[in-house]
Amino acid sequence: MSTIVDLKSRRDALSAQRSSGVARVSYDGKTVEYRSVVEIDRAIEALDREIAAAEGRRIVRQLRVTSTKGL
């Protein structure tokens, strides 16, 4: 199991590469190439969940749906 520091460094590397538009990420001597920004986003979300679990907390996602019946 990875430590919290390792998970955070991986997440930071992914976030940095995502903002630069590069789909190839290197950390801990490994290189991973992602096919799309969506894959990078999913990897970041998975790392966020792992970090939260390691810290003893959970991520709460909320979805609000509103509807109107016309004007």
N, C-alpha and C positions, 0 to 999 in steps of 0.2 A: 504494500500500500504506500502511496506517495505521501509525503509530508505536506503540511499546509503551505510551507514556503515553496516547495516544488510546484504545487498546483497553481499558486499565485503567480510564479514566474512564467509558467506555461500560458496562463490566461493573459498576462501582460504582453508576452511575445505575440500572441494571437491578435490582441487588440491593436498593437502597434502596426503589425503587418496589414490588418484589415483597413486601418485608416490610411495607409500608404498605397493601398490598392494592389498589393502583391499577394498572390495566392500560395506562396511557398514560405513555410515557417521553419526556422531552425532553433532548437533548444536542446540542451543536454546531449549534444553530439548527434542528434537525430534531425532529419529533415523530412517534413511532411508537406505534400503538395495537395491543396484543396481544389476542387473543381469549380467552386463558386463562392460568392460572399455568403450565401445562405448556409453553406456547409461550415464556414468559419463561425458564423453566428450561432449555429447549433453546437459547435464544439465549445464556444465560450459559455453558452448556457449550461452545458453539461459540467464544465469545470466549476461554474458558479454553484451548481447543486452539490458537487463533491466537496467544495470548500465549506459550504454551509453545513453539510453533514459532519465534516471533520471538526467544525467549531461547535457542534451541538445545537445548531439552529436549523430552521427550514425556511425555504423561500416561499412566500405566499404570493401566488399570482391571482390577480383579480381581473375579471372580464365583466364589463358593464354593457348591457344591451338596453338600448332605448328605442322606442318606437313611437311614431306619431301616425295619426290616421288622416293625413292630408292637412290642407290648410283650411 
